[in-house]
Amino acid sequence: MDTKIEKILRLVQEGKMSAEEADSLLGLLKMKDKNSRQGCNLRVRIIKDDGDGEKNVNLNLPMSFVKMMVKATGKFSIDSMGKNNSVKESLSNVGLKFDENGKIEDVESFLKGLDALCEHSPIDIANVQVSDGDGDVDIRISID
């Protein structure tokens, strides 16, 4: 149990705090915890070395935005990563499953997976190096 919660409960048990005061404090702690998880971001880094110098894509999406888009559309395509099997496998290993077309298999499971990842962030999901014929591509996906 969280030490802050234990302290509040102990104060109630010792009669130093009323149940109403404890309820108010516990509600504030819960709200603070919820707000801190909203700061979670999905980060996608794509670095391509085509011989003429590196070209970078840095995408930072607030998890609240990702979840809103998934809920609204039922989709979250990984087309920008070329449907790379290594990336799909890395995502699948952390509970984010896509079909052969790069679309979400189960929206509710996907959303629960995102919540779980935020609770354990920072976490690296994928770090894949591939050659695409035009050069080397480094794909990094993380949540923090």
Stockholm file with secondary structure:
# STOCKHOLM 1.0

chainA/1-144         MDTKIEKILRLVQEGKMSAEEADSLLGLLKMKDKNSRQGCNLRVRIIKDDGDGEKNVNLNLPMSFVKMMVKATGKFSIDSMGKNNSVKESLSNVGLKFDENGKIEDVESFLKGLDALCEHSPIDIANVQVSDGDGDVDIRISID
#=GR chainA/1-144 SS CCHHHHHHHHHHHTTSSCHHHHHHHHHHHHHHHHHHHTTCEEEEEEEEECSSCEEEEEEEEEHHHHHHHHHHHSCCCCGGGTTCHHHHHHHHHTTCCBCTTSCBSCHHHHHHHHHHHHHTCSEEEEEEEEECSSSEEEEEEEEC
#=GC SS_cons         CCHHHHHHHHHHHTTSSCHHHHHHHHHHHHHHHHHHHTTCEEEEEEEEECSSCEEEEEEEEEHHHHHHHHHHHSCCCCGGGTTCHHHHHHHHHTTCCBCTTSCBSCHHHHHHHHHHHHHTCSEEEEEEEEECSSSEEEEEEEEC
//
